[in-house]
Each structure stands twice: as structure tokens, then as C-alpha cells.
Amino acid sequence: MTPEDLVVIEEIKRLRYRYARALDQKDWRTFEACLAPHASASFGGGAYSFTNRTDIVRFVRDTAGVSTVLGSHHFHHPEIDLTGDDEAAGVWAMADRVILTDLDLVVEGAAYIEDHYERIDGAWTIAQTAYRRLYEVVYPHSSIAGYQITGDWFGSGGRSDLTVD
């Protein structure tokens, strides 16, 4: 592995991190830019599959884009292999928590993401992404004594309403 290879791997890591930030902050322009125009996706072990960027962005925006959905996605332990001058493959561990405030639910889980990347006009993009859950749990947040949301990116601009006496 050369120093140049390590730079490319870092660029791909930053792409995946940018994807997560854009998803959680509902920044659809940045999210879309992370995907190749011909990108494909398989979410939830194939429960939802898409064959182009437009449909992927529409699905994610329609399901996660409302203010009653608060999400946090973390990607860890990347295993990235350069498979060509402008192609790479990667596997990531992912942990997520999504709060559905209108449904009184919390969804938590873990998965392994398998990606294929392409460099298009000098920028790395996700050309294919898929995940299958290791586990997923769903529970009502009202079942946890004292559970309250004291701040969120969309409702309070990220400012906490928590006060300490």
C-alpha cells in the first residue's frame, strides 16, 4: 500500500462520514452528492431496493426527512480495498438510533454496510450500498422513566433545554 493509496482511503472514509452527517442533518443536497447518478441501494436486507440516485434520495427524504424523525448513524471499522484507479469496495460496521417522536418509538440497531465506490470527475461517490441488520430493536420511549428529548437539531436548533439546579 502506498501513501497515495492511504490518501484515497481517507477520501472514501470522509465520503461515508459526510453521507451520515447529511442524512442525520437532513441535508439532501449533500446527501445526493455522495451518490453516483447510477447508484443502487438495498436497505434492510433487501426490504427496500433502488436502482438510481433519484429514487434513493426520494425514499430517504420521504422516510427520514420529516421533523418527527431524529436519527444518529455511526460508521466504524472501515475495511476499504482499492479495486482500480477509480473504484473501491468497503465494509463498515454501523450503529444507529432513530427516534420517531410522533409514534413514541425508538429504533436501535447495528448492521454491516457493503459499499462500492467510484471516482467521478475527481470526486469519490457511493455507486452501490447495501446493509443487513445484525439486530434491530424497537421500543416506546415513554416506557423509560424520565425519558425526555431536551434538544434537537430541528426543533431547537441543537440547543439543549436541559437545566441543572
C-alpha positions as CSV (number, residue, x, y, z in Angstrom):
1,M,0.0,0.0,0.0
2,T,1.4,3.4,-1.0
3,P,1.0,6.7,0.7
4,E,-1.3,7.7,-2.2
5,D,-3.5,4.7,-1.5
6,L,-3.9,5.9,2.1
7,V,-4.9,9.3,0.9
8,V,-7.6,7.7,-1.4
9,I,-8.8,5.5,1.5
10,E,-9.1,8.6,3.7
11,E,-11.1,10.4,1.0
12,I,-13.5,7.4,0.9
13,K,-13.9,7.5,4.7
14,R,-14.7,11.1,4.6
15,L,-17.4,10.4,1.9
16,R,-19.1,7.8,4.1
17,Y,-18.9,10.2,7.1
18,R,-20.4,13.0,5.0
19,Y,-23.2,10.7,3.9
20,A,-24.1,10.0,7.6
21,R,-23.9,13.7,8.6
22,A,-26.1,14.7,5.6
23,L,-28.6,12.0,6.4
24,D,-28.9,12.9,10.1
25,Q,-29.0,16.7,9.4
26,K,-31.4,16.2,6.5
27,D,-29.1,18.0,4.1
28,W,-30.4,16.4,1.0
29,R,-28.2,18.3,-1.4
30,T,-25.1,17.0,0.3
31,F,-26.6,13.5,0.7
32,E,-27.4,13.4,-3.1
33,A,-23.9,14.5,-4.0
34,C,-22.5,11.5,-2.1
35,L,-24.2,9.1,-4.5
36,A,-23.2,8.3,-8.1
37,P,-26.1,9.1,-10.6
38,H,-26.5,5.4,-11.3
39,A,-26.2,4.4,-7.6
40,S,-28.1,1.4,-6.3
41,A,-29.1,0.6,-2.8
42,S,-30.5,-2.2,-0.8
43,F,-31.7,-1.3,2.7
44,G,-32.8,-3.6,5.5
45,G,-31.5,-6.8,3.9
46,G,-33.4,-6.1,0.7
47,A,-36.7,-4.9,2.1
48,Y,-36.1,-1.7,0.2
49,S,-34.1,-1.6,-3.1
50,F,-33.4,1.2,-5.5
51,T,-31.5,1.4,-8.8
52,N,-30.8,5.1,-9.2
53,R,-29.8,8.1,-7.1
54,T,-33.2,9.9,-7.6
55,D,-35.2,7.1,-6.1
56,I,-32.7,6.5,-3.2
57,V,-32.8,10.2,-2.3
58,R,-36.6,10.4,-2.6
59,F,-37.1,7.3,-0.3
60,V,-34.7,8.5,2.3
61,R,-36.0,12.0,2.3
62,D,-39.6,10.8,2.5
63,T,-38.9,8.4,5.4
64,A,-36.3,10.3,7.4
65,G,-36.8,13.8,6.2
66,V,-39.7,14.8,8.5
67,S,-39.1,16.7,11.7
68,T,-40.6,13.9,13.8
69,V,-37.7,11.6,12.8
70,L,-34.4,12.2,14.7
71,G,-31.6,10.0,13.7
72,S,-28.0,9.3,14.5
73,H,-25.9,7.0,12.3
74,H,-22.4,6.0,13.2
75,F,-20.0,4.2,10.8
76,H,-17.0,2.4,12.3
77,H,-14.2,-0.1,11.4
78,P,-13.9,0.6,7.7
79,E,-12.3,-2.1,5.6
80,I,-11.6,-0.4,2.3
81,D,-10.0,-2.0,-0.7
82,L,-8.9,-0.2,-3.8
83,T,-10.0,-2.3,-6.8
84,G,-9.0,0.0,-9.6
85,D,-7.8,3.5,-10.3
86,D,-11.3,4.9,-9.8
87,E,-13.0,2.1,-8.0
88,A,-13.1,0.7,-4.4
89,A,-15.1,-1.6,-2.2
90,G,-15.7,-1.2,1.5
91,V,-17.4,-2.8,4.5
92,W,-18.4,-0.8,7.5
93,A,-19.9,-1.5,10.9
94,M,-22.9,0.7,11.5
95,A,-24.8,1.6,14.7
96,D,-27.9,3.7,14.6
97,R,-30.6,5.1,16.8
98,V,-33.7,6.7,15.3
99,I,-36.3,8.4,17.4
100,L,-39.8,8.6,15.9
101,T,-41.3,11.3,18.1
102,D,-44.8,11.1,16.7
103,L,-45.0,7.3,17.2
104,D,-43.4,7.2,20.6
105,L,-40.8,4.8,19.3
106,V,-37.0,4.4,19.4
107,V,-35.4,2.2,16.8
108,E,-31.8,1.0,17.6
109,G,-29.7,-1.4,15.7
110,A,-26.5,-2.5,14.1
111,A,-25.6,-3.6,10.6
112,Y,-22.7,-4.2,8.3
113,I,-22.7,-1.9,5.2
114,E,-21.2,-3.1,1.9
115,D,-20.3,-0.3,-0.5
116,H,-18.8,0.0,-3.9
117,Y,-17.3,3.4,-4.7
118,E,-16.5,5.2,-8.0
119,R,-14.5,8.3,-8.6
120,I,-16.3,10.5,-11.0
121,D,-14.8,13.8,-12.2
122,G,-12.2,13.5,-9.4
123,A,-14.7,13.0,-6.6
124,W,-15.5,9.7,-4.8
125,T,-19.1,8.6,-4.8
126,I,-21.1,5.7,-3.5
127,A,-22.1,3.6,-6.5
128,Q,-23.7,0.8,-4.6
129,T,-24.6,0.4,-0.9
130,A,-26.4,-2.4,1.0
131,Y,-26.9,-3.5,4.5
132,R,-28.3,-6.3,6.5
133,R,-29.1,-5.9,10.2
134,L,-27.2,-7.7,12.9
135,Y,-30.1,-6.7,15.1
136,E,-32.8,-4.1,15.4
137,V,-34.9,-3.3,18.5
138,V,-37.9,-1.1,18.7
139,Y,-39.4,0.2,22.0
140,P,-41.6,3.1,23.1
141,H,-39.6,5.9,24.6
142,S,-42.4,6.5,27.0
143,S,-41.6,3.2,28.6
144,I,-38.4,4.6,30.0
145,A,-39.0,6.6,33.2
146,G,-37.8,10.2,32.9
147,Y,-37.1,9.9,29.1
148,Q,-37.4,13.3,27.5
149,I,-35.9,15.0,24.5
150,T,-34.3,18.2,25.8
151,G,-33.0,19.5,22.5
152,D,-32.8,18.6,18.8
153,W,-31.3,19.9,15.7
154,F,-34.6,20.7,14.1
155,G,-36.8,21.8,17.0
156,S,-34.4,23.9,19.0
157,G,-31.5,24.3,16.5
158,G,-29.5,21.9,18.5
159,R,-29.8,23.9,21.7
160,S,-30.4,21.9,24.9
161,D,-33.3,22.9,27.1
162,L,-31.8,20.9,30.0
163,T,-31.4,22.9,33.1
164,V,-29.4,22.0,36.1
165,D,-30.4,23.3,39.5
